[in-house]
Amino acid sequence: MSRSNAQLLNQSDELVDYNLFTSHAALEDALAREGAAHERAALSALGERLGSVTMFTLGELANRHPPQLHARDRRGERLDTIEFHPAWHELMRVLIAEGLHTGPWAQPRPGAHVARAAGYMLWAELENGTQCPATMSYGAVPALARHGDSFAPWLRLLLSREYDAAFVPAAEKRGVLIGMGMTERQGGSDVRTNTTHARPVNGAGPGREYRLSGQKWFFSAPMCDAFLVLAQAAGGLSCFLVPRFRPDRSVNALRLLRLKDKLGNRSNASAEVEFDEAFGLLLAEEGRGIPTILEMGVYTRLDNAIGSAGLMRQCVSQAIHHARGRRAFGRLLSEQPLMRNVLADLALECEAAVMLTMRLARAFDARQEAEATLLRRVLTPAVKYWVCKRAPAVCAEAMEVLGGNGYIEDWPIARRFRESPLNSIWEGSGNIMCLDVLRALSREPATLEALESLLEGAAGRDARYDRYRAALSADLGAASDGELRARDLTQRIALATQAALLLTDGPAPSCEAFLASRLAVAPPAAFGTLPPGVDCDALMARVLAP
Ligand SMILES: Cc1cc2nc3c(=O)[nH]c(=O)nc-3n(C[C@H](O)[C@H](O)[C@H](O)COP(=O)(O)OP(=O)(O)OC[C@H]3O[C@@H](n4cnc5c(N)ncnc54)[C@H](O)[C@@H]3O)c2cc1C
């Protein structure tokens, strides 16, 4: 249909071929504020590239044609390979060429993690399945780097910007990716119940060879070249590097049993796997499995939050764009007061999520600083909880702005909505994140002090904020029934931090709307309840340039 016909039929035109970065003022500002202003030109180029119709089409294709498992060949011999649509491979090639997997480790420089966070957020607007191997590889680098020279060849290949999909031993490849295997059928949150077991071949200890046997119930991106896997050894739950090939070039005994039929994230493969005396190398001492793999988990949790912020931004900008082109009752939807309230409220949620996740990313740049370490400890689970939890609500409301079309798979929001609950579930579900916040605060009082000091930075600017902060502070100090209230406390930590960031660095209209709607009253269950006087256009312009 020609554009004029579309307009005649009151259909909004497609929002494609636009710069995802320069049209997003909230992200541009956050990049500069969190110490990566010098990366602006690179992100602008990336935003232009990712916003193209070509890239959007690849994202659609990769999800419409999910991967297929080839467990055996036609003679019944084991293959354990996955076949992907060419769109997946092209997306992976671009993602890795852009360094969105391990870029900050390959080229460490000030603002590297913040710049990657911005790029990863742009990618989240486009396609989410490919983010799974990228984020696991990002998190695997510090986990492997801590454990000696035995893993140096793996690290070198992880830092490569070449995507190499060949199913051959890592030593013969131009670049590798790493996944993780923790969750078993009987328990994912409580990995202490893991039953996969490992026995040493020629003596126990870090860097030594073990044989792993057992199953994992979730094993995403199984075409990765190696995995960090938890298994029980004599000394307790331990972490192993398990490659797809043994050192003698034979295929390692990882049997892919079937692929999950998932609600979203359909471009990516998530397998059930069995280890049959699989070759593995122990990372840290036996019994240190949980802290070892959690080092990876901290980075993937950061990425969960960034990914959800990106999903929200794409859905909200699609909604704003649609409302600017669709008429009802004689006026554009974007001119209808109630719709303006909904759109502004969604935009506000999005801006607050962007600010919060980018602030967290800065704490990953300042890895060695004591204060940043403490903030990372408490804010990573709090931000993952809150931003990921808001994403499905935001995506659903944005979908409704498109009316019936929003629910249809040809349109851009349906896929994102199906994607939106995932970040909250994997890598520590909501409750687990909230319990982790409490654990951080109670185990190390300095963590609470670091959080208080961040919130203190915005004190004295607004009475509503000061009251909110004082009440939160009192409750955090006296949380005897903390576990029962962990969600309430975590939500308030996230809201207070968002308010503090808006008060110190946010634009006045967004800040005022946030304080009035999220702190002064109980946060509403639905969007579109901003009080009178809010500058709706200003809020929307922060997420999608007019
Ligand atoms: C698409 C997808 C891909 C995945 N990929 C991987 C992967 O590659 N590798 C991997 O290891 N795992 C993977 N997972 C698994 C995921 O990490 C787990 O599903 C998740 O950690 C939860 O574990 P579970 O499913 O066993 O649920 P459970 O541990 O049974 O938890 C169920 C619910 O109970 C809550 N809960 C648990 N304990 C408590 C408590 N003490 N108090 C209050 N509430 C509690 C949880 O928050 C959750 O809501 C993937 C999952 C999905 C959906």
The ligand as an SDF file (V2000), in Angstrom:
LIG
                    3D

 53 58  0  0  0  0  0  0  0  0999 V2000
   14.2160  -18.7520   28.3050 C   0  0  0  0  0  0  0  0  0  0  0  0
   15.0210  -19.1970   29.4720 C   0  0  0  0  0  0  0  0  0  0  0  0
   16.3690  -19.4040   29.3100 C   0  0  0  0  0  0  0  0  0  0  0  0
   17.1380  -19.8610   30.3790 C   0  0  0  0  0  0  0  0  0  0  0  0
   18.4690  -20.1220   30.1710 N   0  0  0  0  0  0  0  0  0  0  0  0
   19.2070  -20.6270   31.1910 C   0  0  0  0  0  0  0  0  0  0  0  0
   20.5790  -20.9830   30.9870 C   0  0  0  0  0  0  0  0  0  0  0  0
   21.1410  -20.8030   29.9080 O   0  0  0  0  0  0  0  0  0  0  0  0
   21.2630  -21.5300   32.0010 N   0  0  0  0  0  0  0  0  0  0  0  0
   20.6810  -21.7340   33.2230 C   0  0  0  0  0  0  0  0  0  0  0  0
   21.3670  -22.2220   34.1200 O   0  0  0  0  0  0  0  0  0  0  0  0
   19.3920  -21.4200   33.4450 N   0  0  0  0  0  0  0  0  0  0  0  0
   18.6380  -20.8700   32.4630 C   0  0  0  0  0  0  0  0  0  0  0  0
   17.3180  -20.5570   32.6640 N   0  0  0  0  0  0  0  0  0  0  0  0
   16.7120  -20.9210   33.9290 C   0  0  0  0  0  0  0  0  0  0  0  0
   16.4060  -19.7620   34.8390 C   0  0  0  0  0  0  0  0  0  0  0  0
   17.5810  -19.1240   35.2670 O   0  0  0  0  0  0  0  0  0  0  0  0
   15.5650  -20.3410   36.0040 C   0  0  0  0  0  0  0  0  0  0  0  0
   14.3280  -20.7180   35.4500 O   0  0  0  0  0  0  0  0  0  0  0  0
   15.3820  -19.3740   37.1210 C   0  0  0  0  0  0  0  0  0  0  0  0
   16.6080  -19.1510   37.7770 O   0  0  0  0  0  0  0  0  0  0  0  0
   14.3630  -19.8880   38.1590 C   0  0  0  0  0  0  0  0  0  0  0  0
   14.6310  -21.2030   38.5220 O   0  0  0  0  0  0  0  0  0  0  0  0
   13.4640  -22.3200   38.4700 P   0  0  0  0  0  0  0  0  0  0  0  0
   12.8560  -22.2630   37.1140 O   0  0  0  0  0  0  0  0  0  0  0  0
   14.0030  -23.6070   38.9010 O   0  0  0  0  0  0  0  0  0  0  0  0
   12.3770  -21.8000   39.4880 O   0  0  0  0  0  0  0  0  0  0  0  0
   12.3840  -22.0070   41.0780 P   0  0  0  0  0  0  0  0  0  0  0  0
   13.7710  -21.9210   41.5990 O   0  0  0  0  0  0  0  0  0  0  0  0
   11.5800  -23.1870   41.4030 O   0  0  0  0  0  0  0  0  0  0  0  0
   11.5960  -20.7110   41.5290 O   0  0  0  0  0  0  0  0  0  0  0  0
   10.1900  -20.5680   41.2820 C   0  0  0  0  0  0  0  0  0  0  0  0
    9.7260  -19.2510   41.8840 C   0  0  0  0  0  0  0  0  0  0  0  0
    9.9520  -19.2720   43.2850 O   0  0  0  0  0  0  0  0  0  0  0  0
   10.6310  -18.1080   43.6930 C   0  0  0  0  0  0  0  0  0  0  0  0
   11.4640  -18.4380   44.8510 N   0  0  0  0  0  0  0  0  0  0  0  0
   12.4780  -19.3220   44.9370 C   0  0  0  0  0  0  0  0  0  0  0  0
   13.0030  -19.3210   46.1610 N   0  0  0  0  0  0  0  0  0  0  0  0
   12.3070  -18.4290   46.9000 C   0  0  0  0  0  0  0  0  0  0  0  0
   12.3590  -17.9710   48.2520 C   0  0  0  0  0  0  0  0  0  0  0  0
   13.2910  -18.4030   49.1030 N   0  0  0  0  0  0  0  0  0  0  0  0
   11.4710  -17.0390   48.6510 N   0  0  0  0  0  0  0  0  0  0  0  0
   10.5530  -16.5590   47.8050 C   0  0  0  0  0  0  0  0  0  0  0  0
   10.4440  -16.9440   46.5230 N   0  0  0  0  0  0  0  0  0  0  0  0
   11.3150  -17.8710   46.0720 C   0  0  0  0  0  0  0  0  0  0  0  0
   11.4270  -17.6770   42.4720 C   0  0  0  0  0  0  0  0  0  0  0  0
   11.6850  -16.2590   42.4970 O   0  0  0  0  0  0  0  0  0  0  0  0
   10.4780  -18.0450   41.3490 C   0  0  0  0  0  0  0  0  0  0  0  0
    9.5640  -17.0000   41.1350 O   0  0  0  0  0  0  0  0  0  0  0  0
   16.5350  -20.0680   31.6280 C   0  0  0  0  0  0  0  0  0  0  0  0
   15.1750  -19.8170   31.7990 C   0  0  0  0  0  0  0  0  0  0  0  0
   14.4270  -19.3840   30.7400 C   0  0  0  0  0  0  0  0  0  0  0  0
   12.9590  -19.1370   30.9490 C   0  0  0  0  0  0  0  0  0  0  0  0
  1  2  1  0
  2  3  1  0
  2 52  2  0
  3  4  2  0
  4  5  1  0
  4 50  1  0
  5  6  2  0
  6  7  1  0
  6 13  1  0
  7  8  2  0
  7  9  1  0
  9 10  1  0
 10 11  2  0
 10 12  1  0
 12 13  2  0
 13 14  1  0
 14 15  1  0
 14 50  1  0
 15 16  1  0
 16 17  1  0
 16 18  1  0
 18 19  1  0
 18 20  1  0
 20 21  1  0
 20 22  1  0
 22 23  1  0
 23 24  1  0
 24 25  2  0
 24 26  1  0
 24 27  1  0
 27 28  1  0
 28 29  2  0
 28 30  1  0
 28 31  1  0
 31 32  1  0
 32 33  1  0
 33 34  1  0
 33 48  1  0
 34 35  1  0
 35 36  1  0
 35 46  1  0
 36 37  1  0
 36 45  1  0
 37 38  2  0
 38 39  1  0
 39 40  1  0
 39 45  2  0
 40 41  1  0
 40 42  2  0
 42 43  1  0
 43 44  2  0
 44 45  1  0
 46 47  1  0
 46 48  1  0
 48 49  1  0
 50 51  2  0
 51 52  1  0
 52 53  1  0
M  END
$$$$
